Amino acid sequence: MYDCMETFPGLSGSRQQHLREPCGPVPRASCMMQARSHPAFFSPLPYPDWGPGSHDRAYSIDTQSSSSGSEELLPSPPSPPPPPRTYKPCFVCQDKSSGYHYGVSSCEGCKGFFRRSVQKNMVYTCHRDKNCVINKNTRNRCQYCRLQKCFEVGMSKEAVRNDRNKKRKEAPVVVAAVRSPEVPPERYELSCEQEQLVDKIRKSHQETFPSLCQLGKYTTNSCADHRVQLDLGLWDKFSELSTKCIVKIVEFAKRLPGFPSLTIADQITLLKAACLEILILRICSRYTPEQDTMTFSDGLTLNRTQMHNAGFGPLTDYVFAFAAQLLPLEMDDAEAGLLSAICLICGDRQDLEDPHKVERLQEPLVETLKLYVRRRRPTKPHMFPKMLMKITDLRGISAKGSERVITLKMEIPGSMPPLIQEMLENMDNAEELSPAPVVCKGSGSADLSDTRITTASEDTGDGDAEDVKPGKRALDGLESPPCLAVPVGQTSLAPPF
């Protein structure tokens, strides 16, 4: 009896003393019943039942009481956030560091440069005394000295290799997590006619434009390290190659389905409007980012400075920037040929006699390119719109090129080569050729179905097409214009781009 009283520490001393008074000869069970029926002592208790488990309930009372008391305490103020982590400036170029990469504190630029150089076993050349100053502003001027400084400050080749091996091991896990067996990728099938169109355009592109791997590169030391207004030696070579390139572009155009069925005037209009665009697309597809060079079809390889001095001038940086944007697309010969054909056969060109026929010829080209790109890249549905929007960039660069033609005429000592003069003559009024954004007319859906290429400045009214024909002035009286008189089978002229 006394033992059970000890389980109620909440009772006052007088009550515990009263309950401890002997119960005489009354049996233990009777004493318990008397205590249970006593109203004076047990009515205030929240748990009047002394049955089994009373000890546990008493213990829970103490616990709840202590916990409720702790809730009345004021909470401690939150600890201050840790200070932001800072790194020493990049050991290579002193730019802001993004962390420790390959053993040293470095910026993202030097990290990526070192990784690419090691993974591809790049060999660079210094055009000075192999002691160039490498800092934030000059780090891109000499790749040789930049790589040497990476090694000097402690960047590790082994760290690059280990990082690459780690990513290779983790790659299957990532692919398995992303790919869902329940949702198979959508299949894109080309019809027999579309397959034949792809094969024909691929063959036409390859036969008029050899790939980079087919060429034997060679370089020249002419004005390789500093820009000048115009290097006459490079200009003579460049103008010769440009003439050959135009011949090959005309040959490519005459092989396109439906192009020979257009009127001679419309063929000339389309070629003049798209010649520079296709020329730029071709030269940019032979861009080598590691050396920052472009290669012509005879193997001549020029760096950025030499391209500037050869005649590109202020157009140079625009062309190299566009070339860098083409790299992620990874276009093959069929895609490059189809994109060139879409640039050429475009119904929004000014002075066309039958623009609707040109549009009808363009529609199967766009549809075939869409299906071909998506069949080749089933997991990248946005690659086709990105590829198509490059036409906008080409038109912008072409407009800049028209301005360059005007200034170039004043820099060269003689006259412009006749074929270049003929193909680019309608670009003399540069202010009239501001690039209009390319619009894809169709259903407006994300897959760009039923799409044709046009520009926002397209004239939808009747207009007076007979008043102005600037593209035909130099060709009046010519029964067979020189730019269209090139035999399709001619192979004596090697294309430059």
Helices and strands as residue ranges (DSSP letters): H 2-5, H 13-19, H 28-37, H 39-42, H 54-71, E 99-101, E 104-106, H 108-119, H 143-152, H 157-178, H 192-208, G 212-214, E 218-219, H 232-254, G 259-261, H 264-284, E 287-288, E 293-295, E 300-303, H 304-307, I 308-312, G 313-315, H 316-326, G 327-329, H 333-344, H 355-376, H 383-411, H 418-424, G 425-427, G 430-433, E 438-441, E 452-455, G 470-475, G 482-484
